[in-house]
């Protein structure tokens, strides 16, 4: 996965991958961040809305380094949507924070479903027959779905500052969670090194492919049963 864009040379596959990675920046990541802000707002925290982050405009969400990482590796990040836990009801703060955190990865799972469904519909209506453009469109949809499952899995890792680390606040006792968060910056640096070195490729690919295969199998059921 890491820097594979440059190892393959300039091929149609490389161009498609680059296009999808631009889609990650321009569409997939903004949807991810919008989902965080939308759920937070619905649960009582209007911080993202007040700061202009409750939008699908990629300019509002782009992080320069995350953008570069997306282009080079296919997995990047956007600027985190601001969330003020104090705006949540005290008795539901930890639960609401977990719901806000999981909203981003779930939005990527939803996008993956939609893209796979579009690909199957295109195949079903036969637009790929004799059309290289249509065939490439199906490839883009399936590859885009794969990217979204990768984003979902990547962000669910229980490592600061990813979404999965916020979900830990519900599972772990406060004293252990706060102890981990004291070292958030250092953990994040080590994690980034592991990602860039490719040390996590196997784990990420395994769970991403598992999720991707599950989505494809679910979407394909009605096409296999009725068509």
Secondary structure, 3 states (H helix, E strand, C coil): CCCHHHHCCCCHHHHHHHHHHHHHHHHHHHHHHHHHHHHHHHCCCCHHHHCCCCCCCHHHCCCHHHHHHHHHHCCCCCCCCCCCHHHCCHHHHHHHHHHHHHHHHHHHHHHHHHHHHHHHHHHHCCCCCCCHHHHHHHHHHHHHHHHHHHHHHHHHCCCCCCHHHHHHHHHCCHHHHHHHHHCHHHHHHHHHHHHHHCCCHHHHHHHHHHHHHHHHHHHHHHHHHHC
